[in-house]
């Protein structure tokens, strides 16, 4: 059973697969306006289905890599494509 105890307005949600856990430090790959990837430390919060609420480290509207994280590194040039995400488990 799941009970809603609070609501976080304008929460940023990411698939858990888009968040790298490196020895207790959480990172996401952010795509800049130049289409280059930069790794950024974030603070994840609660989970919603298969999504993670990101409490700190990202701003609304920023693009992040959600697939193929194993192939990219800091400075990798990428071609962003929109991905339709669903909140499974609700």
JOSULZI-V994933 format. One record per residue. N is the residue number from 1. RES is the residue in three letters. PHI is phi in whole degrees, -180 to 180 (none if undefined). Layout:
n=N res=RES phi=PHI
n=N res=RES phi=PHI
//
This chain:
n=1 res=UNK phi=none
n=2 res=UNK phi=-125
n=3 res=UNK phi=-120
n=4 res=UNK phi=-78
n=5 res=UNK phi=-103
n=6 res=UNK phi=-158
n=7 res=UNK phi=-126
n=8 res=UNK phi=-103
n=9 res=UNK phi=-70
n=10 res=UNK phi=59
n=11 res=UNK phi=-67
n=12 res=UNK phi=-94
n=13 res=UNK phi=-113
n=14 res=UNK phi=-130
n=15 res=UNK phi=-61
n=16 res=UNK phi=-58
n=17 res=UNK phi=-69
n=18 res=UNK phi=-88
n=19 res=UNK phi=-111
n=20 res=UNK phi=-89
n=21 res=UNK phi=-107
n=22 res=UNK phi=-116
n=23 res=UNK phi=51
n=24 res=UNK phi=86
n=25 res=UNK phi=-105
n=26 res=UNK phi=-106
n=27 res=UNK phi=-134
n=28 res=UNK phi=-128
n=29 res=UNK phi=-96
n=30 res=UNK phi=-97
n=31 res=UNK phi=-97
n=32 res=UNK phi=-82
n=33 res=UNK phi=-64
n=34 res=UNK phi=-89
n=35 res=UNK phi=69
n=36 res=UNK phi=-99
n=37 res=UNK phi=-87
n=38 res=UNK phi=-129
n=39 res=UNK phi=-86
n=40 res=UNK phi=-131
n=41 res=UNK phi=-78
n=42 res=UNK phi=-129
n=43 res=UNK phi=-117
n=44 res=UNK phi=-78
n=45 res=UNK phi=-115
n=46 res=UNK phi=-70
n=47 res=UNK phi=-102
n=48 res=UNK phi=-130
n=49 res=UNK phi=63
n=50 res=UNK phi=-99
n=51 res=UNK phi=-106
n=52 res=UNK phi=-114
n=53 res=UNK phi=-77
n=54 res=UNK phi=-99
n=55 res=UNK phi=-79
n=56 res=UNK phi=-146
n=57 res=UNK phi=108
n=58 res=UNK phi=-129
n=59 res=UNK phi=-115
n=60 res=UNK phi=-57
n=61 res=UNK phi=95
n=62 res=UNK phi=-72
n=63 res=UNK phi=-94
n=64 res=UNK phi=-128
n=65 res=UNK phi=-81
n=66 res=UNK phi=-115
n=67 res=UNK phi=-135
n=68 res=UNK phi=78
n=69 res=UNK phi=-61
n=70 res=UNK phi=-69
n=71 res=UNK phi=-93
n=72 res=UNK phi=-111
n=73 res=UNK phi=-139
n=74 res=UNK phi=-53
n=75 res=UNK phi=90
n=76 res=UNK phi=-61
n=77 res=UNK phi=-87
n=78 res=UNK phi=-128
n=79 res=UNK phi=-112
n=80 res=UNK phi=-64
n=81 res=UNK phi=-133
n=82 res=UNK phi=-65
n=83 res=UNK phi=-127
n=84 res=UNK phi=-90
n=85 res=UNK phi=-108
n=86 res=UNK phi=-123
n=87 res=UNK phi=-99
n=88 res=UNK phi=-75
n=89 res=UNK phi=91
n=90 res=UNK phi=-102
//
